[in-house]
């Protein structure tokens, strides 16, 4: 996992909204696109960036591609941020 790719992906509000949509469960590309006033190509590009950052997983079922959150990457980012913040008990030692 590259934190640079992760933070680049998270820097865009549309991509953050896509991640928010996927909290409820997996969605097809079409179901995601229905939620935005953007072209299919634009949504496809956002999904590509999220996939490259390993923030979402892609599965194929018949003629459809479904996307879902990859929570393990999000957990790694949260652990890193918590470690960066430090612990107040550590400061008193």
C-alpha positions in Angstrom: 0.0 0.0 0.0 1.2 3.4 -0.9 0.1 6.2 1.4 0.7 8.7 -1.4 -1.9 6.9 -3.6 -4.2 6.6 -0.7 -4.1 10.2 0.2 -4.4 11.3 -3.4 -7.5 9.1 -3.8 -9.0 10.5 -0.6 -8.2 14.1 -1.6 -11.1 14.2 -4.1 -14.7 14.8 -2.7 -16.3 12.7 -5.4 -14.1 9.7 -4.4 -14.8 10.3 -0.8 -18.5 10.2 -1.6 -18.1 7.0 -3.5 -16.5 5.4 -0.5 -19.3 6.7 1.7 -21.8 5.0 -0.7 -19.9 1.8 -0.4 -20.3 1.7 3.4 -23.7 0.2 2.9 -22.4 -2.7 0.8 -21.2 -3.5 -2.7 -22.6 -1.6 -5.7 -22.2 -1.9 -9.4 -20.5 0.9 -11.4 -23.9 1.8 -12.8 -25.5 2.1 -9.3 -22.6 4.3 -8.3 -22.9 6.5 -11.4 -26.6 7.0 -10.8 -25.7 9.0 -7.7 -23.8 11.6 -9.5 -24.3 14.2 -12.3 -21.1 13.1 -14.0 -20.3 11.1 -17.1 -19.7 7.4 -16.9 -16.1 7.9 -18.0 -15.5 10.3 -15.1 -17.0 7.9 -12.6 -14.9 5.1 -14.2 -11.8 7.2 -13.7 -12.6 7.9 -10.0 -13.1 4.1 -9.5 -9.8 3.4 -11.2 -8.0 5.8 -8.8 -9.7 4.2 -5.8 -8.8 0.8 -7.0 -5.2 1.7 -7.6 -5.1 3.0 -4.0 -6.5 -0.4 -2.9 -9.4 1.5 -1.2 -12.0 -0.6 -3.1 -12.2 -4.1 -4.4 -13.7 -5.2 -7.7 -15.6 -8.4 -8.4 -17.2 -9.5 -11.6 -20.5 -11.3 -11.6 -21.9 -12.2 -15.1 -22.0 -8.9 -17.0 -21.6 -6.6 -14.0 -18.6 -5.3 -12.0 -19.3 -4.7 -8.4 -17.2 -2.5 -6.0 -16.9 -2.7 -2.3 -14.7 -1.1 0.4 -11.4 -2.6 1.2 -11.4 -1.8 4.9 -8.0 -3.2 5.6 -6.3 -0.3 3.8 -8.5 2.2 5.8 -7.5 0.5 9.0 -3.8 0.8 8.1 -4.2 4.5 7.5 -6.1 4.9 10.8 -3.3 3.0 12.7 -0.7 5.2 11.1 -2.5 8.4 11.9 -3.1 7.3 15.5 0.6 6.4 15.8 1.5 9.8 14.3 -0.7 11.6 16.8 1.1 9.7 19.6 -0.1 8.9 23.1 -0.2 11.6 25.8 1.1 9.0 28.3 4.3 8.7 26.1 4.9 12.5 26.5 5.0 12.2 30.3 7.7 9.6 30.3 
